[in-house]
Amino acid sequence: MGMFDKLIANLKAEKKTIVFTEGSDARILTAADRLLKEGLMGVILCGNVDEVKAAAAAGNFNIDGAEILDPATYPEMDALVAQMVELRKGKMTEEEVRAALAKSNYFGTMLVKAGKADALLGGATYSTADTVRPALQIIKTKKGSNLVSSSFILFREKDGKEEKIAMGDCAINLGYTDRLDKDGNVVLSAARQLAEVAVETARTADFFGIDPKVAVLSFSTYGSGKGGTVQLSHDAVIEARKLDPELVIDGEFQFDAAVSAEVAKTKCPDSKVAGQANTFIFPLIEAGNIGYKIAQRLGGYEAYGPILQGLNAPINDLSRGCNADEVYKMAIITAGMA
């Protein structure tokens, strides 16, 4: 639990409020009970009041300190509708907005937008898309960000020491292709998109106490291979350095060159990252998703995420296979980012 100590201390010093979109889920209620008991944050549970209370009673969870909000009976719904209609001007009618806000994923996101909560955690039953879509439409990407991405923080204790690494993007962006305007001109290159993932993942790493040394990965080191993602990863390093000249980033690297000092001496002896990387950027979601799960299952790391990046407020997504302890820890992470 060492990596959470600072987050917990900050939350106790400056209390935040988190909204859970699936208020009657037993895993959410277990985590909410614990968070309230420990005084870590205010809790809003979305759902039918009677159903949430019945589920809490059935599991013997104490949620007396939580606020239960039902979109069907929320007294300020008209104000939320008006605010969202303005946000979605020309894209959604009032009728469509009202129908969307009847669902707790949209309702919870609007509670964050309206300042009723500082952060949101969803996805215990909703898909990733159903968590990200309202965030994109309502919270929107922060200035300078062109896409939402994700990272995982991986943590383990080895030989009495804490080891932390970051990996991105393992959950949101399937791949990267140039975005074109109607005339076929490139308005956002694939390399720039991957560079944004690298910069945002480095910021997330830094938030969790990792001094980021960023390796952009491929199956090639400094041009040893051709085709596939090699050029994308190479160009992303160049673009990332433009976005953040202070960022310690290099590549493209094969994974062994990124982490093994011995291999780095042979393949890229002058690199400031090779052989000591702790923040890894994958050029495709397949590689990222497989990579973090290998680290988790074979490397003995605990994996926290996906942590969404590039949004104006902390909105995070749970795996539908999550357990109550993971909900508890992701709530601390999400509220801690507020």
C-alpha positions in Angstrom: 0.0 0.0 0.0 3.1 2.2 0.1 2.4 4.0 -3.2 -1.0 5.2 -1.8 0.3 6.8 1.4 0.8 10.3 -0.2 -2.6 10.2 -2.0 -4.4 9.2 1.2 -2.7 12.0 3.2 -3.6 14.5 0.5 -7.3 13.4 0.5 -7.5 13.6 4.3 -6.1 17.1 4.2 -8.4 18.3 1.4 -11.5 16.2 1.0 -12.9 15.5 -2.5 -16.1 14.0 -3.6 -16.3 11.1 -6.0 -19.4 9.9 -7.9 -19.9 6.2 -8.7 -22.1 5.5 -11.6 -23.2 2.0 -10.5 -24.4 2.7 -7.0 -26.1 -0.6 -6.3 -23.2 -2.8 -7.3 -21.9 -4.8 -4.3 -18.3 -4.0 -5.2 -19.0 -0.3 -5.3 -20.9 -0.5 -2.0 -18.0 -2.4 -0.4 -15.5 0.2 -1.5 -17.9 3.1 -0.5 -18.3 1.7 3.0 -14.5 1.5 3.4 -13.9 5.0 2.0 -16.5 6.6 4.2 -15.3 4.7 7.3 -11.8 5.9 6.7 -12.9 9.5 6.0 -11.1 9.6 2.7 -13.7 11.4 0.5 -17.3 12.3 0.0 -19.3 9.6 -1.9 -22.2 10.0 -4.4 -23.9 6.8 -5.5 -26.0 7.0 -8.6 -29.1 4.8 -8.7 -32.6 4.2 -7.4 -32.5 5.1 -3.7 -34.5 2.1 -2.6 -32.5 -0.3 -4.7 -29.2 1.1 -3.5 -30.3 1.0 0.2 -31.6 -2.6 -0.3 -28.3 -3.7 -1.8 -26.4 -2.1 1.0 -28.6 -3.7 3.6 -28.2 -7.1 1.9 -24.5 -6.9 2.0 -24.4 -5.3 5.5 -22.6 -2.2 4.1 -22.8 1.1 6.0 -23.3 3.9 3.5 -25.0 6.3 5.8 -22.5 9.0 4.9 -23.1 8.7 1.2 -25.4 10.7 -1.0 -27.7 8.6 -3.2 -28.9 10.5 -6.3 -31.4 9.0 -8.8 -31.6 10.7 -12.2 -35.3 9.9 -12.2 -36.0 12.0 -9.1 -33.1 14.5 -9.1 -34.5 17.9 -8.2 -32.1 19.9 -10.2 -32.4 17.8 -13.4 -33.8 20.7 -15.5 -30.7 22.7 -14.7 -28.5 19.8 -15.7 -30.5 19.4 -18.9 -30.1 23.1 -19.8 -26.4 23.0 -19.1 -25.9 19.9 -21.2 -28.0 21.2 -24.1 -25.7 24.2 -24.2 -22.6 22.0 -24.1 -24.0 19.8 -26.9 -25.5 22.7 -28.9 -26.3 21.6 -32.5 -25.4 18.0 -31.7 -28.1 16.8 -29.3 -31.7 18.0 -28.9 -33.2 18.7 -25.4 -35.1 15.4 -25.7 -31.9 13.5 -26.5 -30.1 15.1 -23.6 -32.9 14.3 -21.2 -32.8 10.7 -22.4 -29.0 10.5 -22.0 -29.2 12.0 -18.5 -31.6 9.3 -17.4 -28.6 7.0 -17.6 -26.2 7.1 -14.7 -23.1 7.3 -16.9 -24.2 10.6 -18.4 -25.9 11.8 -15.1 -22.7 11.2 -13.1 -20.5 12.9 -15.6 -22.8 16.0 -15.6 -22.6 16.0 -11.8 -18.8 16.5 -12.2 -19.3 19.1 -14.9 -21.8 21.0 -12.6 -19.3 20.9 -9.7 -21.4 18.6 -7.5 -18.5 16.1 -7.6 -14.8 16.3 -8.2 -14.2 13.0 -10.0 -16.0 10.0 -11.4 -15.4 6.3 -11.3 -17.4 4.0 -13.6 -17.2 0.8 -15.5 -18.1 -1.9 -13.0 -21.0 -2.8 -15.4 -20.6 -0.1 -18.1 -18.2 -0.7 -21.0 -15.1 1.5 -21.4 -16.8 3.2 -24.3 -19.9 4.0 -22.2 -17.6 5.7 -19.6 -15.4 7.5 -22.1 -18.1 8.8 -24.4 -19.9 11.0 -21.9 -16.5 12.3 -20.7 -15.6 13.3 -24.2 -18.9 15.0 -24.8 -19.3 16.7 -21.4 -15.9 17.1 -19.7 -14.0 17.3 -22.9 -10.3 17.2 -23.6 -8.1 19.8 -21.9 -6.4 22.6 -23.8 -3.6 21.2 -26.0 -4.9 17.6 -25.9 -6.3 16.1 -29.1 -7.3 12.7 -27.7 -8.0 10.8 -24.6 -5.5 8.1 -23.7 -4.8 5.8 -20.8 -2.0 4.4 -18.7 -1.5 1.8 -16.1 0.7 2.2 -13.1 2.4 -1.0 -12.1 3.7 -1.6 -8.6 5.6 -4.3 -6.8 7.8 -4.7 -3.8 11.1 -6.6 -4.5 14.0 -7.1 -2.1 12.4 -4.7 0.3 12.1 -1.9 -2.2 9.1 -0.4 -4.1 9.3 -0.6 -7.9 6.9 1.4 -10.1 6.6 1.7 -13.8 4.1 3.3 -16.2 2.7 1.9 -19.4 0.5 3.6 -22.0 -1.8 3.3 -24.0 -3.1 -0.1 -23.1 -6.8 0.4 -23.1 -8.3 3.3 -25.2 -6.6 4.0 -28.6 -6.6 1.0 -30.9 -3.9 2.5 -33.1 -2.8 5.7 -34.7 -3.5 7.0 -38.2 -3.2 10.5 -39.7 -6.4 12.6 -39.2 -7.3 14.3 -42.4 -9.6 17.2 -43.3 -12.2 17.1 -46.1 -9.5 18.0 -48.6 -7.2 15.2 -47.6 -4.7 17.3 -45.7 -3.2 16.0 -42.5 -4.5 17.9 -39.5 -3.2 15.6 -36.8 -0.5 13.1 -37.6 -0.4 9.6 -36.2 3.1 10.5 -34.7 1.7 13.5 -32.9 -1.1 11.4 -31.4 1.4 8.9 -30.1 3.6 11.7 -28.8 0.6 13.1 -26.8 0.2 9.7 -25.3 3.9 9.7 -24.3 3.7 13.2 -22.7 0.5 12.4 -20.8 1.8 9.1 -19.6 5.0 10.7 -18.4 2.8 13.3 -16.4 0.8 10.4 -14.9 4.0 8.6 -14.0 5.4 11.8 -12.3 2.1 12.2 -10.3 2.7 8.7 -8.9 6.3 9.5 -7.9 8.0 8.0 -10.9 10.8 10.2 -12.4 9.8 9.4 -16.0 12.4 8.0 -18.4 10.2 7.3 -21.4 10.9 4.6 -24.0 8.7 4.5 -27.2 8.7 0.9 -28.1 8.6 -1.1 -31.3 10.2 -4.3 -32.7 13.2 -2.2 -33.8 16.0 -0.2 -32.1 17.2 2.9 -33.8 16.1 1.7 -37.3 17.3 -1.9 -37.0 13.9 -3.1 -38.3 11.7 -1.7 -41.1 7.9 -1.6 -41.6 5.1 -2.0 -39.1 5.2 0.6 -36.3 8.9 1.5 -36.6 8.5 4.8 -38.3 5.6 5.8 -36.1 7.5 5.2 -32.9 10.6 6.9 -34.3 8.6 10.0 -35.4 6.6 10.1 -32.1 9.8 10.6 -30.2 10.6 13.7 -32.3 7.1 15.0 -31.9 7.1 14.4 -28.1 10.3 16.4 -27.8 8.6 19.3 -29.5 5.6 19.1 -27.1 7.8 18.9 -24.0 11.5 19.7 -24.5 12.3 18.8 -20.9 10.9 15.3 -21.3 13.5 12.5 -21.1 12.3 10.3 -24.0 14.0 8.2 -26.6 13.3 5.4 -29.1 12.3 3.6 -31.1 13.4 0.8 -28.8 12.9 -2.9 -28.5 11.9 -3.7 -25.0 15.3 -5.3 -24.1 17.2 -2.2 -25.2 14.8 -0.1 -23.0 15.3 -2.1 -19.8 18.6 -3.9 -20.0 21.8 -1.9 -19.4 23.8 -4.6 -21.0 21.7 -4.7 -24.2 21.7 -0.8 -24.2 25.5 -0.7 -24.2 25.5 -2.7 -27.5 22.5 -1.2 -29.3 22.3 2.4 -28.1 25.2 3.3 -25.8 24.6 7.1 -25.9 20.9 7.1 -25.0 19.8 8.7 -21.7 16.8 6.3 -21.5 18.0 2.9 -22.9 18.7 0.4 -20.2 16.9 2.4 -17.5 13.4 3.2 -18.9 10.5 3.2 -16.4 7.7 4.6 -18.6 6.8 2.6 -21.7 4.8 3.7 -24.7 3.3 1.1 -27.0 2.5 1.9 -30.6 -0.6 -0.4 -30.7 -3.2 -1.4 -28.1 -2.5 -5.1 -28.7 1.1 -4.7 -27.6 0.2 -2.4 -24.7 -2.6 -4.7 -23.3 -0.5 -7.8 -23.7 2.5 -6.0 -22.2 0.9 -4.8 -19.0 -0.8 -8.2 -18.4 2.5 -10.0 -18.8 4.1 -7.7 -16.2 1.1 -8.3 -14.0 0.8 -12.0 -14.2 4.5 -13.1 -14.7 6.3 -10.1 -13.2 4.3 -10.0 -10.0 3.2 -6.3 -10.5 -0.1 -4.9 -9.2 -1.7 -3.0 -12.1 -3.7 0.1 -11.4 -5.8 1.5 -14.3 -6.7 2.3 -16.9 -6.1 5.9 -15.8 -7.7 8.2 -18.3 -5.5 11.1 -19.6 -6.2 14.3 -21.5 -9.5 15.2 -19.9 -10.5 18.3 -18.0 -11.5 16.4 -14.8 -10.6 12.9 -13.4 -12.8 10.3 -15.0 -11.6 6.7 -14.7 -12.8 3.4 -15.9 -13.0 0.1 -14.0 -12.7 -3.3 -15.5 -16.0 -5.2 -15.4 -14.1 -8.0 -13.8 -12.8 -5.7 -11.0 -13.1 -6.6 -7.3 -14.0 -4.4 -4.4 -10.4 -3.8 -3.4 -9.6 -2.6 -6.9 -12.6 -0.2 -6.8 -11.3 1.1 -3.4 -7.8 1.8 -4.8 -9.0 3.3 -8.1 -11.3 5.6 -6.1 -8.3 6.8 -4.2 -6.3 7.3 -7.4 -9.3 9.1 -9.1 -10.1 11.4 -6.3 -6.4 12.0 -5.6 -6.1 13.3 -9.2 -8.8 16.0 -8.6 
